[in-house]
Amino acid sequence: MTQNPMAQGPIAQGPMTQGTAPARAGTVAITLGFAVLCLSYMLNAMDRQVFYPLVPEIREEFGFSLDQAGLLATGFTLGLALTGVPAGYLLDRMSRKTIVVVSVVVYSAGTLAIPLAAGFLDMAVYRLVSGVGEGVQATAIYAIIGAYYFHRRAFAAGFIGVAFGLGVFLGPVIGQGMAAASDTWRTPFYVFGAAGMVVALILLVTVPRAMSEAVAGRSAAADAADYDHVPASPYNRNSLAFAITSAVSGLVFYGFLGLYPTFLREELAFAPGEAALAASLVGFGAMMALPVGWLADRVDQRLLLAVGFVGTAASALLAYTVATGAAAQYVLAFLIGTFASGVLFTNCTTVLQRSVRPEHVGRGAGLFILTYYVAAAVSGLIFARLVAGIGWQGAGLVQLTLLPLLGLAALVLVDPRRMLLPPALRKA
């Protein structure tokens, strides 16, 4: 198989074809389809990130408490979490392309509704709707690349990670700029929501069925024996251990993301533009998913996860207890993005798929979405409560520095002999 993740991958029976293989697509069509999937995920990330730097303005207008603001900032991920397992189940049985398109329409509709909110409850509902759409889309995209780029899935996931990182970078900067230019925090939500509707139409036209409906790994009977060592159930010792690492990653990364701009503005007295830039630099760190994905197809992913947890803990400790200047915070925001997103997120998404048999790739992706985003959904509220009890420094120490140790402990439970190892490790 080629090293290029956008080159043609394995063509196999689609989930809805009942024995009829999807038509073969050319390299140009596959490359275009993959690029549009990345574009749609970049918009997904922008859609999520635009809320965080605008929290102070939203709090001021509605009179929300820090607890309410923290819940709104990260509670939308409950929508992502609730869709993980059912979406994974459906993705193993229905058209993934259709699911991707519908999911983009759903989260864009939720985004368009946010500026129309009258208070906390309906804004929370609109955020939840956005999360549902974003969760289904994320599950579908990772299922598509996990099937189509079967043996190079981590490298392909790295491109998705770069798109996510670019969205994380652009969302706060563009959103804050739009809000400042129009003198209202509502403008970015209208713009991003409308952009999502346009992207849904582009997805419908450009993503080839040969890519979206491929099911790799069971296309030949002789290949089937290669997976007998993997547990028949998608919910096995390894997948559950990696589910713990995913949950810890979600608690840490979204606990940081949700109130980091608020910490910079209210505790360190940063200007709105400085806080938005710091939040954006997290996205540059997330773009390290590409080289990390390349490594993840060649080395033991447990090692990469361990590096991610240690690096996140050390960087967060400095950000919340030592650094006070803008330059230092910019560097640390980049590092936290590198370790918490570029390393942890990229490896959690792919290692769960490698813990299940090929026909369960959708459920592997769904289990990641469930565990990662259930934890992320409450991370902002937990962090806000910690701030109220022990201050910003104490909250950073407990949730962002000590909690990653639990993720390290979960790695001890993993049995690599019962996993789908990438070709480089199987040969070793």
C-alpha positions in Angstrom: 0.0 0.0 0.0 1.2 3.5 -0.8 2.4 5.8 2.0 0.3 8.6 0.7 -3.0 8.6 2.6 -4.8 10.4 -0.3 -3.8 7.7 -2.8 -6.3 5.0 -3.5 -6.9 2.8 -0.5 -8.5 -0.7 -0.2 -11.7 -1.2 -2.2 -14.1 -3.5 -0.4 -17.7 -4.2 0.1 -19.7 -1.2 1.3 -22.0 -1.6 4.3 -25.2 -1.0 2.3 -24.2 -2.8 -0.9 -25.2 -6.4 0.0 -22.2 -7.9 -1.8 -21.8 -5.3 -4.6 -18.4 -3.5 -4.3 -18.4 0.3 -4.7 -17.2 1.6 -8.1 -13.5 2.3 -8.2 -12.6 6.0 -8.0 -9.6 7.7 -9.5 -6.8 9.3 -7.5 -8.0 12.8 -8.2 -11.5 12.0 -7.0 -10.2 10.4 -3.8 -7.8 13.3 -3.2 -10.6 15.8 -3.6 -12.9 13.8 -1.4 -10.3 13.5 1.3 -9.5 17.3 1.1 -13.2 18.2 1.5 -13.6 15.9 4.5 -10.6 17.7 6.0 -12.2 21.1 5.2 -15.5 20.0 6.8 -13.6 19.0 10.0 -11.7 22.2 10.0 -15.0 24.1 10.0 -16.2 21.7 12.8 -13.2 22.8 14.9 -13.8 26.5 14.1 -17.4 26.1 15.1 -16.4 24.7 18.5 -13.6 27.1 19.2 -15.3 30.4 18.4 -17.3 30.2 21.6 -14.4 30.2 24.1 -12.9 33.7 23.6 -16.4 35.2 23.5 -17.4 33.8 26.9 -16.6 37.0 28.8 -18.9 39.1 26.5 -21.7 36.4 26.7 -21.4 36.3 30.5 -21.6 40.1 30.7 -24.8 40.3 28.6 -26.6 37.4 30.2 -25.2 37.6 33.7 -24.0 34.0 33.7 -22.0 32.7 36.6 -18.5 31.1 36.0 -20.2 27.6 36.6 -22.8 28.4 33.9 -20.1 29.7 31.5 -17.9 26.7 32.0 -20.9 24.3 31.4 -21.8 26.2 28.2 -18.2 26.2 27.0 -17.7 22.5 27.3 -21.2 21.0 27.9 -21.9 20.9 24.2 -19.5 17.9 24.0 -22.2 15.9 25.8 -24.0 16.0 22.4 -20.8 14.5 20.9 -20.7 11.9 23.6 -24.3 10.8 23.3 -23.9 10.1 19.6 -20.7 8.1 19.8 -21.9 4.5 20.2 -25.2 4.8 18.2 -23.4 6.6 15.4 -20.7 3.9 15.4 -23.4 1.2 15.2 -25.2 3.0 12.3 -21.9 3.7 10.5 -21.2 -0.1 10.3 -24.6 -0.5 8.5 -25.6 2.7 6.7 -24.1 5.1 4.1 -21.3 7.1 5.8 -21.5 9.8 3.2 -25.1 10.5 4.0 -24.4 10.5 7.7 -21.5 13.0 7.3 -23.7 15.4 5.2 -26.6 15.3 7.6 -24.4 15.8 10.6 -22.9 19.0 9.2 -26.4 20.4 8.6 -27.3 19.6 12.2 -24.4 21.3 13.9 -24.6 24.3 11.6 -28.3 24.7 12.5 -27.4 24.6 16.2 -24.7 27.3 15.6 -27.1 29.5 13.8 -29.5 29.3 16.7 -27.0 30.3 19.5 -27.2 34.1 18.9 -31.0 33.8 19.1 -30.9 32.4 22.7 -32.9 34.2 25.4 -31.0 32.7 28.3 -29.0 29.8 29.7 -31.4 27.0 29.1 -32.1 27.5 25.4 -28.5 28.4 24.7 -27.4 25.2 26.4 -29.9 23.3 24.1 -28.5 24.9 21.0 -25.0 24.1 22.1 -26.1 20.5 22.6 -27.6 20.3 19.1 -24.3 21.6 17.7 -22.5 18.9 19.7 -24.7 16.1 18.4 -23.9 17.1 14.8 -20.2 17.5 15.5 -20.1 14.2 17.2 -21.7 12.3 14.4 -19.5 13.9 11.8 -16.3 13.2 13.8 -17.4 9.5 14.3 -18.2 9.2 10.6 -15.0 10.8 9.3 -12.8 8.6 11.6 -14.7 5.5 10.5 -14.2 6.5 6.8 -10.4 6.9 7.1 -10.1 3.9 9.4 -11.7 1.7 6.7 -10.3 3.3 3.6 -6.7 3.8 4.9 -6.7 0.6 6.9 -3.0 0.1 7.4 -2.1 3.8 7.4 -5.0 5.1 9.4 -2.9 7.0 12.0 -1.1 8.9 9.2 -4.4 9.7 7.5 -5.8 10.7 10.9 -2.9 13.1 11.2 -4.2 15.0 8.2 -7.6 15.3 9.9 -5.7 16.4 13.0 -4.0 19.2 11.0 -7.4 20.3 9.7 -8.7 20.3 13.3 -5.7 22.3 14.5 -6.1 24.8 11.7 -9.7 25.2 12.7 -8.7 25.7 16.3 -6.3 28.4 15.3 -8.6 30.2 12.9 -11.8 30.0 14.9 -10.9 32.3 17.8 -8.9 34.8 15.7 -11.6 35.1 13.0 -14.5 35.0 15.5 -13.0 37.7 17.8 -12.2 39.8 14.7 -15.8 39.5 13.4 -17.2 40.3 16.9 -15.0 43.3 17.2 -15.8 44.6 13.7 -19.5 44.2 14.1 -19.6 45.2 17.8 -21.5 42.1 18.7 -20.6 38.5 19.7 -23.4 37.1 17.6 -21.9 37.7 14.1 -19.4 34.8 14.1 -22.1 32.3 14.9 -24.3 33.4 11.9 -21.3 33.3 9.6 -20.0 29.9 10.7 -23.5 28.4 10.7 -24.1 29.6 7.1 -20.7 28.3 6.0 -21.6 24.9 7.4 -24.6 24.7 5.1 -22.5 25.4 2.1 -19.9 22.8 3.1 -22.6 20.2 3.4 -23.5 20.7 -0.2 -19.9 20.4 -1.2 -19.5 17.2 0.7 -22.6 15.8 -1.1 -21.1 16.4 -4.5 -17.4 15.7 -4.0 -16.9 12.7 -1.7 -16.8 9.5 -3.8 -18.8 6.5 -2.5 -15.7 4.3 -3.1 -14.0 6.1 -0.3 -16.9 6.7 2.1 -18.4 3.2 1.9 -15.1 1.1 1.9 -14.8 -1.7 4.4 -11.2 -2.8 4.7 -9.6 -5.9 6.1 -12.4 -8.4 5.2 -12.2 -8.1 1.4 -10.6 -11.5 1.0 -11.1 -14.8 2.9 -7.4 -15.4 3.2 -7.0 -12.2 5.0 -9.6 -13.0 7.7 -7.2 -15.2 9.8 -5.0 -12.2 10.4 -7.5 -10.8 12.9 -8.4 -13.9 14.9 -6.1 -12.8 17.8 -8.3 -9.7 18.3 -11.2 -10.3 20.7 -14.5 -10.8 18.9 -16.3 -8.2 21.1 -15.6 -4.6 20.3 -15.8 -4.0 24.1 -12.7 -5.9 25.3 -9.8 -5.3 27.8 -7.8 -3.2 25.4 -10.6 -1.1 24.1 -11.8 -0.4 27.6 -8.3 0.5 28.8 -7.9 2.9 25.9 -11.4 4.2 26.7 -10.0 5.3 30.0 -7.1 7.1 28.4 -9.6 8.8 26.1 -11.8 10.0 29.0 -8.8 11.4 30.8 -7.6 13.1 27.6 -11.1 14.7 27.2 -11.2 15.9 30.8 -7.7 17.5 30.5 -7.9 19.0 27.0 -11.4 20.5 27.3 -10.9 21.5 30.9 -8.1 23.6 29.6 -9.8 24.9 26.4 -13.1 25.9 28.0 -11.9 28.5 30.4 -8.3 29.2 29.3 -9.2 32.5 27.6 -11.2 33.5 30.7 -8.2 32.7 32.9 -6.0 34.9 30.8 -8.4 37.8 30.8 -9.7 37.7 34.4 -6.6 36.4 36.2 -3.7 37.6 34.1 -5.4 40.7 32.7 -4.7 39.9 29.1 -6.4 42.0 26.4 -9.2 40.2 24.4 -6.9 39.9 21.3 -4.1 38.5 23.3 -6.3 35.9 24.9 -7.8 34.9 21.5 -4.3 34.6 20.0 -3.2 32.3 22.9 -6.3 30.1 22.4 -5.5 30.0 18.7 -1.9 28.9 19.2 -3.4 25.7 20.7 -4.4 25.0 17.2 -0.9 25.2 15.8 0.1 22.6 18.4 -2.8 20.4 17.3 -1.4 20.5 13.8 1.5 18.3 15.0 -1.0 15.5 14.6 0.5 14.9 11.1 4.1 13.9 12.2 2.6 12.2 15.2 0.3 10.1 13.0 3.2 9.1 10.8 5.0 7.9 14.0 1.9 6.1 15.2 2.0 3.7 12.3 5.6 2.8 13.2 6.0 2.8 16.9 4.1 1.5 19.9 1.3 3.9 20.5 1.4 3.3 24.2 4.7 5.2 24.2 3.2 8.1 22.3 0.3 8.3 24.7 2.7 8.3 27.7 4.6 11.2 26.1 1.4 13.0 25.5 0.2 12.7 29.1 3.6 13.8 30.6 4.0 16.7 28.2 0.5 18.0 28.8 0.9 17.8 32.6 4.3 19.6 32.6 3.1 22.3 30.2 -0.2 23.0 32.1 1.7 23.2 35.4 3.9 26.0 34.0 0.9 27.8 32.3 -1.1 28.0 35.5 1.5 28.3 38.2 4.6 30.0 36.7 4.0 31.9 33.4 2.4 35.3 33.6 3.7 37.0 30.4 2.1 36.8 27.0 5.1 35.3 25.2 5.4 32.5 27.7 1.6 31.7 27.5 1.8 31.6 23.7 4.6 29.0 23.9 2.8 26.9 26.5 -0.5 27.1 24.7 1.3 25.7 21.6 2.8 22.9 23.7 -0.5 22.0 25.3 -2.0 21.8 21.9 0.8 19.6 20.7 0.6 17.1 23.6 -3.1 17.2 24.4 -4.4 17.3 20.8 -1.6 16.4 18.4 -0.4 13.5 20.5 -3.2 12.3 22.8 -6.3 13.0 20.5 -4.6 11.5 17.4 -3.5 8.3 19.2 -6.7 7.8 21.1 -8.8 7.9 18.0 -6.7 5.4 16.1 -5.7 3.0 18.9 -9.3 2.3 19.8 -9.9 1.2 16.2 -6.8 -1.0 16.4 -8.3 -2.7 19.5 -11.3 -4.1 17.6 -11.8 -6.3 14.5 -12.2 -4.5 11.1 -15.9 -5.0 10.9 -16.3 -3.1 14.1 -14.3 0.0 13.0 -17.4 2.2 13.4 -18.0 1.0 16.9 -14.3 1.6 17.8 -14.7 5.1 16.5 -17.9 5.5 18.4 -16.4 4.3 21.7 -13.7 7.0 21.4 -16.4 9.7 20.8 -18.4 8.4 23.8 -15.6 8.3 26.4 -13.7 11.3 25.2 -16.6 13.7 25.0 -18.6 12.5 28.0 -15.5 13.5 30.0 -15.1 16.7 28.0 -18.8 17.6 28.6 -18.3 18.0 32.4 -14.7 19.2 32.2 -15.6 22.9 32.1 -18.0 22.6 35.1 -15.5 20.6 37.1 -12.7 23.1 36.4 -15.0 26.1 37.3 -15.9 24.4 40.6 -12.2 23.8 41.3 -11.4 27.4 40.6 -14.1 28.5 43.1 -12.7 26.2 45.7 -8.9 26.3 45.3 -8.3 29.1 42.7 -7.0 29.1 39.2 -3.6 27.7 40.1 -5.0 24.9 42.2 -7.5 23.9 39.5 -4.8 23.8 36.9 -2.7 21.6 39.2 -5.5 19.1 40.0 -7.3 18.7 36.6 -4.5 19.4 34.2 -1.3 18.2 35.9 -2.3 15.4 38.3 -5.2 13.8 36.4 -3.0 12.7 33.4 -1.3 10.3 35.8 -4.5 8.2 35.7 -4.2 8.0 31.9 -0.6 6.7 32.3 -1.9 4.1 34.8 -4.5 2.8 32.3 -1.8 2.0 29.7 -0.6 -0.8 32.0 -3.8 -2.7 31.4 -3.2 -2.9 27.6 -2.2 -6.2 26.0 -0.6 -5.4 22.6 -0.7 -9.0 21.5 -4.5 -8.7 21.2 -4.4 -5.7 18.9 -4.3 -4.9 15.2 -0.7 -3.7 15.0 0.4 -1.6 12.0 2.6 -3.4 9.4 5.9 -1.9 10.7 5.4 -3.5 14.1 4.0 -6.8 12.8 7.2 -7.3 10.9 9.3 -6.5 13.9 
